[in-house]
Amino acid sequence: MLFKKENYQIKSNSIGFYQDLDHIDGMGLSAVSANLYENKKRDELVIFYFRKGASCATVYTQSNIKSENIKWNLNNSKDKIYALIVNTRNANAFTGKEGYKAINNIALQISDMLSLKQKK
């Protein structure tokens, strides 16, 4: 689906605008509010689900100081992914071993849920 900028009203304080996406076979997308912003109800967490997996490439910081989510990704990199989670705030930066465990726990829970979904 193509879109034209003139078809959308853009507020002056808006960072951008969104378009509706047509159905993409084999991919699911969900956005939810995780209550990351006080007093603002907004969707700030999104998951992309790739039923048959998707090829991926990654680029990371060259700094020696890495957050736990970068360390987790480096330790669990694959040629194919089945889910991608994106949030709108800084997360798990400089949280140490507890942050790493939290990321691993989230990954295991999502893996279990997507495995159940896949069986259906």
N, C-alpha and C positions, 0 to 999 in steps of 0.2 A: 504494500500500500504506500503510495507516494503522498506527500503532504506539501501544502503550500503555506508559507509563513503568513500570507495575507488572510488565510482562513481562520487564524487563531488570534484571540485578543491577548496581548501580552502586557501585564502590569509593569510599570516602570521599576518596581522593586523586585521583580521576578528574575531568577537566575536563568530561566529558560522556559520552555514549554514542552508538553508531553504529547505524544501521538498515540492513537489506538493502534495496536498491532493485530494483524490478521493471525489466524491460527497457524502455528508452526508444528508440523508433524514431529512427534517424538520429544517435544519440549514442553515442560510445564513451568509456569511462572506464578509466584505468589508474593504479595507484599502485605506486611502487617505492621501494626504499631507495637513496639516493644517498650513503649513509655520511656524512651530515652530523653525526651525533652519535657521539662516540667511545664504544666499548663498549656501544652500544645498537643492536640490529638492529630498525629500525622503518621503516615506509613514511613518508617525509617529502617525497616529490615526487609530484605527481599531474598528469595531463594529461587534459583534457576535449577530445574530438574531435567536431566537429559536421560530419557528412558534407555537408550542404547549406548550411552556414553558419548563424550565429545572430546575431540583432540584439544589440547591446550598447550600454551606456552607461557612461561613466567619470566618476569624481569624483577630483580630485587635490588635493594640498596647495596652499594659497595662498602658501606660503613662497617666497621667492626662491631658497632653497637646495633644489635638487632632486637626487635620486640619479639615476644613469645610467639605471636602468630606467624612471623616470618620464619622463625626456627622450626615451628611445627610443619609449615609448608615445605621447607627444605628437607625435613626428615621423612616426609610422606609424599614426595612428588611422584607422580605417575604420568604416563603418556596420555591417559584417558581419564576424564573425570565424569562423575555422575551428578554432582551437585556443586553449585557455587553460591555462597552466601555473601551478601554485601550489606553493610550497615552504613549509616550516615554519620557516625561519630567515631572518634578515635577509640579503639578498643584493644585491650590486652597489651598495651605498651608498658614495658618495664614492670610487669606484674610478677616476674620470677617463676618459680616452680609451680605455684598455685595457678598462675595464668595459663601455663602450658597444660596443666591437668584439666583446667576448665575447657580449653579449646579441644583437647582430646575427648573429653566427655561429650561435648556438643557434637563432635564428629561421629562418635559412636552412636549417640541417640538418633541423629539424622540418618545414619547408615541403616540402623534397625528399622526406622519408619519407612524409608524408601524401599528397603527390601520387602516389607509387607505390602507396600503399594505395588511393587513390581509383580508380586505373586498374584495379586488381584487381576 
